[in-house]
Amino acid sequence: LSCRHYSRRGVCVPSCRFTEGETREFAQGGECFECHPECERIEGNVTCNGSGADTCTRCAHYRDGPHCV
């Protein structure tokens, strides 16, 4: 089984929650994954580009080197 657009936990979806929604996501290999909890949710813009605390666009709290803490 393959999805036309994206998959979230095994369910086909038209898009990931890149710029809106309570939980923000990024895509990797056609699958939607949640951003790290320390990433600040940015309305209308991408919140992260990976799963780690070092892939946040902005930190919800503080930055320690490349990582949000």
C-alpha positions in Angstrom: 0.0 0.0 0.0 1.3 3.5 -0.8 -0.3 6.8 -0.3 -0.9 9.4 -3.0 0.4 12.3 -0.8 1.5 11.5 2.7 1.0 8.9 5.5 0.5 9.6 9.2 0.9 6.5 11.4 -0.2 4.2 8.6 -3.2 6.4 7.4 -3.1 8.2 4.1 -3.6 12.0 4.5 -3.6 14.8 1.9 -0.8 16.8 3.7 1.2 17.0 6.9 0.6 19.7 9.5 3.6 21.9 8.3 2.1 25.3 9.1 -1.1 24.9 11.1 -2.6 22.7 13.7 -2.0 22.0 17.4 0.9 19.6 16.6 3.3 20.6 13.9 5.0 18.1 11.6 7.7 17.6 9.0 7.8 15.0 6.2 10.4 12.4 5.5 10.0 9.8 2.8 6.3 10.6 2.4 5.6 10.1 6.1 4.4 12.8 8.5 6.4 13.0 11.8 5.9 15.4 14.8 8.3 18.2 15.5 10.3 18.0 18.8 8.3 19.4 21.8 10.9 22.1 22.4 10.2 23.7 18.9 8.0 26.8 19.0 4.9 26.5 17.0 5.0 29.2 14.3 1.6 30.2 12.8 1.8 30.1 9.0 5.4 28.9 8.8 7.4 25.7 9.1 8.2 24.8 12.8 10.9 22.2 12.1 12.6 20.3 9.4 13.5 17.1 11.4 12.7 15.3 14.6 15.5 16.5 16.9 15.7 19.6 19.1 18.4 20.9 16.8 16.0 21.1 13.8 13.6 23.7 15.2 13.0 27.0 13.3 12.6 28.7 16.7 12.8 27.4 20.2 9.8 27.4 22.5 12.1 28.1 25.5 15.9 28.4 25.2 18.7 27.5 22.9 21.8 25.7 24.1 24.2 25.7 21.2 22.2 24.2 18.3 19.6 22.5 20.5 16.4 23.8 22.0 16.0 23.1 25.7 
